[in-house]
């Protein structure tokens, strides 16, 4: 689809007993597949010996039975699924990243995006670091290794390194004997901890991955917290907590996360229902049906229907056997894939006045194609409702848009957008409403809607995936 995309998902597991941690990581990554489809990787730590396998593709494509059986048993494993923002789409940028240094081995997986990666990289290269990838994650690895050379422990090195990083970073790190989880002080990206019945400790980007490996949710990692798991137990360093305002990415609730996940103690599905309910407030458009664009618009559409008392129904059949269309690299390929992926149900649509709900409009091109498909199916009127505010600003914290020139809402008014996408009316959620979809105390980053960035914005960036600017 035309959505912008989040960078990745991470997973880590620590077991006191040597076991098949690779297979558990595989199931966890499978449940996090929605967070990234470009590449996948797993590192198994067997008493300090790291075995890594990663490649481009979906989890099921990268890890065949043969690959999993070839992975050793171990005490620690970390895994990663990637949708690249900083760095090219290439096998060499797949994660986790492994490195050998004089004090041992290190493996790291990263969710997010640094805003000072350029400055870090220049500094590291000036001191002799040689970079193999174009990803900002490698800067994190080298920063930790650099600090490890003068630190008493890996925990101390990570603590020192984190203070040099700016931006979004949820990390899982494997040293020879420890598993470490880190969440940046703003808490841009989610990270949670769980425990299996056999005592294994796991960390994951979303709670749905805990469910996939039979782990019970323990708690969310706090913004700024560093948690270390070893044979001696679990240690938490909260020295960096509450050093800056919390800024969880609002799109975790709107679009990125899976509906069955809980983030910072609140369910994603419930947040999306509230988005739809807010959209229905004071909306006096008369309509026959409410439908959502699969899958991201379905929860908000249900919330709209519940609040408006207009019947909710499925208006599209989605082909579950085709990958997300944004994987296709060209516009023509995306258009063809969209025709295969979504097909309107003509007997439902014909002659009806439709409320169509989706989570966002980025460029408008794919949205317009969906509208035209509904018109061809006989829709009498189409009133589009978006469960987020107009997307006007670049994101520097882990999504793939670094230029506002690519955003239709940055170039046109709401009335103009309605004409461009060919709907009878168009309305968005407001920023104030968005801040109310989660309980008080869940501060959200809304910079892409109001340009109020939680951190200093650096000028060096090269992560936009868009090919063309908006054309009316």
HELIX and SHEET records of a PDB file:
HELIX    1   1 UNK A   21  UNK A   31  1                                  11    
HELIX    2   2 UNK A   33  UNK A   35  5                                   3    
HELIX    3   3 UNK A   59  UNK A   62  1                                   4    
HELIX    4   4 UNK A   65  UNK A   70  1                                   6    
HELIX    5   5 UNK A   91  UNK A   93  5                                   3    
HELIX    6   6 UNK A  117  UNK A  126  1                                  10    
HELIX    7   7 UNK A  137  UNK A  148  1                                  12    
HELIX    8   8 UNK A  154  UNK A  162  1                                   9    
HELIX    9   9 UNK A  207  UNK A  212  1                                   6    
HELIX   10  10 UNK A  251  UNK A  251  1                                   1    
HELIX   11  11 UNK A  252  UNK A  256  3                                   5    
HELIX   12  12 UNK A  268  UNK A  280  1                                  13    
HELIX   13  13 UNK A  298  UNK A  308  1                                  11    
HELIX   14  14 UNK A  325  UNK A  327  5                                   3    
HELIX   15  15 UNK A  331  UNK A  341  1                                  11    
HELIX   16  16 UNK A  346  UNK A  349  1                                   4    
HELIX   17  17 UNK A  365  UNK A  376  1                                  12    
HELIX   18  18 UNK A  404  UNK A  406  5                                   3    
HELIX   19  19 UNK A  408  UNK A  411  1                                   4    
HELIX   20  20 UNK A  414  UNK A  421  1                                   8    
HELIX   21  21 UNK A  431  UNK A  434  1                                   4    
HELIX   22  22 UNK A  447  UNK A  450  1                                   4    
SHEET    1   A 7 UNK A  49  UNK A  56  0                                        
SHEET    2   A 7 UNK A  39  UNK A  46 -1                                        
SHEET    3   A 7 UNK A  74  UNK A  82 -1                                        
SHEET    4   A 7 UNK A   8  UNK A  19 -1                                        
SHEET    5   A 7 UNK A 201  UNK A 204 -1                                        
SHEET    6   A 7 UNK A 192  UNK A 196 -1                                        
SHEET    7   A 7 UNK A 215  UNK A 220 -1                                        
SHEET    1   B 6 UNK A  97  UNK A 101  0                                        
SHEET    2   B 6 UNK A 104  UNK A 111 -1                                        
SHEET    3   B 6 UNK A 170  UNK A 174 -1                                        
SHEET    4   B 6 UNK A 179  UNK A 183 -1                                        
SHEET    5   B 6 UNK A 226  UNK A 230 -1                                        
SHEET    6   B 6 UNK A 233  UNK A 237 -1                                        
SHEET    1   C 2 UNK A 248  UNK A 249  0                                        
SHEET    2   C 2 UNK A 444  UNK A 445  1                                        
SHEET    1   D 2 UNK A 262  UNK A 263  0                                        
SHEET    2   D 2 UNK A 266  UNK A 267 -1                                        
SHEET    1   E 4 UNK A 289  UNK A 292  0                                        
SHEET    2   E 4 UNK A 353  UNK A 358  1                                        
SHEET    3   E 4 UNK A 381  UNK A 386  1                                        
SHEET    4   E 4 UNK A 425  UNK A 428  1                                        
SHEET    1   F 2 UNK A 316  UNK A 318  0                                        
SHEET    2   F 2 UNK A 342  UNK A 344 -1                                        
END                                                                             
